Amino acid sequence: MTARRGERVLVVQADDYGMCGAVTDGILAGFRAGVVTQASVMVPAPDAARAMRLALAEDLPLGAHLVLACEWEGLRYFPLTDAPSLRAPDGAFLPGVAELRAAADPGEALGELRAQLRAARDAGVTLRHLESHVGVFDAEVLATVSAEWGLPCRDPVPAPGIAMEVDSLWHLSVRPPETKLDDLLAHLAALPPGIHMVVAHPALDRPELTTLTHPASRRWKWARDIRVGDLAALLDPRLREACEALDITLGLSPAAHRGHQH
């Protein structure tokens, strides 16, 4: 997609699709309401197979939210490949980027990301883009799969990686719960012409979110409060009203040429 002269296009990107049922169904609720325009699936996550089936049934455009880390104690996802350097003692992914940088083998990481992309393809999904989950462990690895698959990468990557061609990137999830909607509306009002992405992590408010980690964890706010707050802001009718009043078109991020996809 390219914005016509003077046009403002808003891409509402939902991350973590397939992480668990509450997240999958929250993202679908936003898509059905016409505010989430695309999502990214975590292929190794427990609800990913169901999530991809639903996306295909409902024409939800998907990218790959590439997983090399699992930050939760109560929800675990495991590598698709035999990759010892990517695994915590229980066999699931390591908890974060710092642990990956200390232990992970880039070759094993590359093999794992390729396996995740192949699994999405084999499930029938035509991927539009990719990005890393919880942060970039190795930009060269991301660049390699971006180039191989011809997929724009939301994270900064060196050549031959393909940059996602958006004019701005804004994160709803980091805004305070009490001002999320107001901050989003102010952001929209200030947008110049171009293609602008808002990244969110919506989820339905279900008890399973409180089982992801414990209240003393630094990740606790990411388990429920941020996700439920993101969905509430996206579903508020004032968002659609603002887009109409400001003549902002809800759309997709630009796609790139297709790569080898081997």
C-alpha positions in Angstrom: 0.0 0.0 0.0 1.1 3.5 -0.8 -0.6 6.6 0.5 -1.9 9.0 -2.2 -0.7 12.5 -2.0 -2.1 14.1 1.1 -3.7 10.9 2.4 -3.2 9.5 5.9 -3.3 5.8 6.3 -3.4 4.2 9.8 -2.1 0.6 10.2 -3.3 -0.9 13.5 -1.0 -3.8 14.1 -1.8 -6.4 16.9 1.1 -8.3 18.2 1.3 -11.8 19.9 -1.6 -13.4 17.9 -1.9 -17.0 19.0 -0.1 -16.5 22.3 -3.2 -17.8 24.2 -6.9 -17.9 23.7 -7.6 -14.5 25.4 -5.0 -12.8 23.1 -6.2 -14.6 19.9 -9.8 -13.8 20.6 -9.1 -10.2 21.7 -7.2 -9.5 18.4 -10.1 -11.0 16.4 -12.6 -8.8 18.4 -10.6 -5.7 17.3 -10.4 -7.0 13.7 -14.2 -7.7 13.6 -14.8 -4.3 14.9 -12.8 -2.8 12.0 -10.1 -1.2 14.0 -7.3 -3.9 14.0 -6.1 -4.0 10.4 -3.4 -6.7 10.7 -1.7 -9.0 13.2 1.4 -11.0 13.8 1.3 -14.7 14.8 3.6 -16.4 17.3 3.9 -19.7 15.5 5.4 -21.7 18.4 2.8 -20.4 20.9 0.1 -22.7 22.3 -2.9 -21.2 20.5 -1.2 -20.5 17.1 -2.7 -23.4 15.1 -6.2 -22.3 16.1 -5.3 -18.7 15.6 -4.1 -19.3 12.0 -7.2 -21.3 11.1 -9.4 -18.4 12.3 -7.3 -15.8 10.5 -7.7 -17.7 7.2 -11.4 -18.1 7.8 -11.9 -14.4 8.5 -9.2 -12.9 6.2 -7.2 -11.4 8.9 -3.9 -10.3 7.3 -0.9 -11.8 9.2 2.8 -11.3 9.6 5.2 -13.4 11.7 6.0 -12.4 15.3 9.2 -14.4 15.4 9.8 -16.1 18.7 13.2 -16.7 20.3 12.2 -16.0 23.9 9.4 -16.9 26.3 9.0 -14.4 29.1 6.3 -16.1 31.1 6.6 -18.6 33.9 3.0 -19.8 33.6 2.8 -20.1 29.8 5.6 -21.8 27.9 6.4 -22.1 24.2 9.1 -24.3 22.8 11.4 -24.2 19.8 10.2 -26.0 16.6 13.8 -27.1 16.0 16.4 -29.1 18.0 18.2 -26.0 19.2 19.9 -26.5 22.6 21.3 -23.0 22.9 17.8 -21.5 22.6 16.4 -23.5 25.5 15.8 -22.9 29.2 16.2 -25.9 31.5 12.6 -27.0 31.0 13.2 -27.1 27.2 11.2 -23.9 26.4 12.7 -20.7 25.0 15.0 -18.6 27.2 13.3 -15.8 29.0 14.7 -12.7 27.2 17.1 -11.0 24.9 19.9 -10.7 27.5 19.8 -14.5 28.0 19.8 -15.1 24.2 22.8 -12.8 23.7 24.7 -14.7 26.4 23.9 -18.2 25.2 22.2 -18.5 21.8 24.0 -19.7 18.7 23.0 -17.5 15.7 23.0 -20.5 13.4 20.4 -22.2 15.6 18.4 -19.0 15.9 18.4 -18.7 12.1 17.2 -22.3 11.7 14.5 -21.8 14.2 13.1 -18.6 12.5 13.2 -20.4 9.2 11.2 -23.2 10.7 8.6 -20.8 12.1 8.1 -19.2 8.8 7.8 -22.5 7.0 5.2 -23.7 9.6 3.1 -20.6 8.9 3.4 -21.2 5.2 2.4 -24.8 5.6 -0.6 -23.8 7.6 -1.8 -21.8 4.6 -0.8 -18.4 5.7 0.6 -15.9 3.2 2.8 -13.7 5.5 3.0 -10.0 4.9 5.8 -8.9 7.2 7.9 -10.0 10.2 9.3 -8.7 13.5 11.0 -10.0 16.6 9.2 -10.9 19.8 10.4 -9.0 23.0 13.4 -7.5 21.1 16.1 -8.1 18.6 18.7 -10.8 19.6 20.7 -10.6 16.3 19.8 -8.2 13.6 21.8 -10.1 11.0 19.6 -13.2 11.6 16.5 -11.1 11.1 17.9 -9.5 8.0 18.7 -13.0 6.5 15.1 -14.3 6.9 13.6 -11.0 5.8 15.6 -11.2 2.5 15.0 -14.9 2.0 11.3 -14.5 2.3 10.9 -11.1 0.8 9.2 -9.8 3.9 9.5 -6.3 5.3 10.9 -6.2 8.9 9.5 -3.8 11.5 12.7 -4.0 13.4 15.8 -2.1 12.0 17.8 -4.5 10.0 21.0 -4.2 7.9 21.1 -5.1 4.2 19.9 -7.4 2.7 17.0 -7.1 5.1 13.9 -5.3 3.9 12.8 -2.3 5.9 9.1 -1.8 6.6 8.1 1.3 4.8 6.0 3.2 7.3 6.3 6.9 8.0 5.9 6.5 11.8 5.6 3.8 14.4 3.8 4.4 17.7 3.2 2.0 20.6 -0.2 2.1 22.3 0.8 -0.5 24.8 3.4 1.7 26.6 0.9 4.5 27.3 -0.5 4.7 30.8 -3.9 2.9 31.2 -5.7 6.0 32.3 -4.6 8.0 29.2 -4.4 5.4 26.5 -7.3 6.5 24.4 -6.6 10.2 24.9 -3.0 9.7 23.9 -4.0 7.7 20.8 -6.5 10.4 19.7 -3.9 13.1 20.2 -1.4 11.1 18.2 -3.9 10.7 15.3 -4.7 14.4 15.3 -1.0 15.2 14.8 -0.3 12.8 12.0 1.0 14.2 8.7 0.2 12.6 5.4 1.7 9.1 5.0 1.4 5.6 6.3 1.5 5.4 10.1 1.6 2.2 12.3 0.1 1.9 15.8 1.3 -1.3 17.6 -1.0 -2.8 20.2 -1.4 -6.0 22.3 -5.1 -6.4 22.7 -6.7 -9.3 24.7 -10.0 -10.2 26.1 -10.2 -10.0 29.9 -10.2 -13.6 30.9 -8.8 -15.4 34.0 -6.1 -17.1 32.0 -4.2 -13.8 31.7 -3.6 -13.8 35.4 -1.9 -17.2 35.2 0.9 -16.1 32.8 3.1 -14.8 35.6 3.0 -13.8 39.3 2.0 -10.3 40.7 5.6 -9.6 41.9 7.0 -10.1 38.3 8.1 -7.0 36.4 6.1 -8.5 33.5 2.8 -8.6 35.5 1.4 -5.5 33.8 2.0 -7.1 30.4 0.0 -10.2 31.5 -3.4 -8.5 31.8 -3.6 -4.7 32.4 -1.8 -3.5 29.2 -3.6 -6.0 27.0 -7.1 -5.4 28.3 -6.5 -1.6 28.3 -5.3 -1.8 24.7 -8.4 -3.6 23.5 -10.7 -1.1 25.4 -9.0 1.8 23.7 -9.3 0.2 20.3 -12.9 -0.7 20.7 -13.9 2.8 22.0 -16.2 4.3 19.4 -14.3 7.6 19.7 -11.4 6.0 17.8 -13.5 5.3 14.7 -15.1 8.7 15.0 -11.7 10.4 15.1 -10.5 8.5 12.0 -13.6 9.6 10.1 -13.4 13.2 11.3 -9.7 13.4 10.5 -10.1 11.6 7.1 -7.7 8.8 8.2 -8.0 5.6 6.3 -7.5 2.3 8.2 -5.2 0.0 6.1 -2.3 -2.3 5.8 1.5 -1.9 6.0 3.2 -2.0 2.6 4.1 -5.5 1.3 7.4 -6.2 -0.4 8.4 -8.6 -3.2 8.2 -12.3 -2.4 11.4 -14.1 -1.7 12.5 -17.7 -2.1 10.5 -19.0 0.9 12.5 -22.1 1.0 
